[in-house]
């Protein structure tokens, strides 16, 4: 068993593996297996294959349900931004998965555990192992802890045009005035932030904060769209 891995998952994510052999396999690179042939170990690549498919499904389902008005093309681009090497390697580092990878001596000397491609593989293989051990619901719970909050934090905002979406929604039945107003600027010069409000038909529906006026306007429009979705419920 990989020292500390099971305990970290339990403490940080409330994940308790039943089959710890699966967990060890998910964090073991082929180079380590080759150096410990007498132990008859397995390495992560088969489980990674499954984890990749599971993540594709779970992320696709989440954004499909969360953004019911987003067309297929934009859903595809958003999923591609979330399900890729850069995103998964970043998630792996945030989860401290890099500390638990079993590597051969040569790969360790080559600093392989810092490599984005390997960290991406390990993140996918962990998800594959979690799916095999506890099913899709456990993967969804983990993604709600690690992956999906990035949407709320604006990590993928470049794939949305909330201002255009708000305009189309508000003016569906005819012209309505939509106005953005700069409320405040604050922070040091090298980290300036802007606070902007949006009014629709004279009613303030959203306030956003961002590192640019355009970014703050997008956040305000996003909040206004949330108002419309709550009214529709």
URRA-V565085 format. One record per backbone hydrogen bond with DSSP energy under -1.0 kcal/mol. CO is the residue of the C=O (numbers start at 0). NH is the residue of the N-H. Records with the same first field share a line. If there is no record, write none. Layout:
CO = NH ; NH
This chain:
1 = 4
3 = 7
4 = 8
5 = 9
6 = 10
7 = 11
8 = 12 ; 14
18 = 22
19 = 23
20 = 24
21 = 25
24 = 27
26 = 101
27 = 43
28 = 32
29 = 33
32 = 35
35 = 38
36 = 39
43 = 47
44 = 48
45 = 49
46 = 50
47 = 51
48 = 52
49 = 53
50 = 54
51 = 55
52 = 56
53 = 57
54 = 58
55 = 59
56 = 60
57 = 61
58 = 62
59 = 63
60 = 64
61 = 65
62 = 66
66 = 69
70 = 74
71 = 75
72 = 76
73 = 77
74 = 78
75 = 79
76 = 80
77 = 81
78 = 82
83 = 87
84 = 88
85 = 89
86 = 90
87 = 91
88 = 92
89 = 93
90 = 94
91 = 96
92 = 95
95 = 98
96 = 99
101 = 28
103 = 107
104 = 108
105 = 109
106 = 111
107 = 110
110 = 113
111 = 114
114 = 118
115 = 119
116 = 120
117 = 121
118 = 122
119 = 123
120 = 124
121 = 125
122 = 126
123 = 127
124 = 128
125 = 129
126 = 130
127 = 131
128 = 132
129 = 133
130 = 134
134 = 138
135 = 139
136 = 140
137 = 141
138 = 142
139 = 143
141 = 145
142 = 146 ; 147
146 = 149
147 = 150
148 = 152
149 = 154
150 = 153
153 = 156
155 = 158
156 = 159
160 = 164
161 = 165
162 = 166
163 = 167
164 = 168
165 = 169
166 = 170
168 = 171
176 = 200
178 = 198
180 = 196
183 = 194
185 = 192
187 = 190
192 = 185
193 = 209
194 = 182 ; 183
195 = 207
196 = 180
197 = 204 ; 205
198 = 178
199 = 202
202 = 199
205 = 197
207 = 195
209 = 193
211 = 215
212 = 216
213 = 217
214 = 218
215 = 219
216 = 220
217 = 221
218 = 222
219 = 223
220 = 224
221 = 225
222 = 226
223 = 227
224 = 228
225 = 229
226 = 230
227 = 231
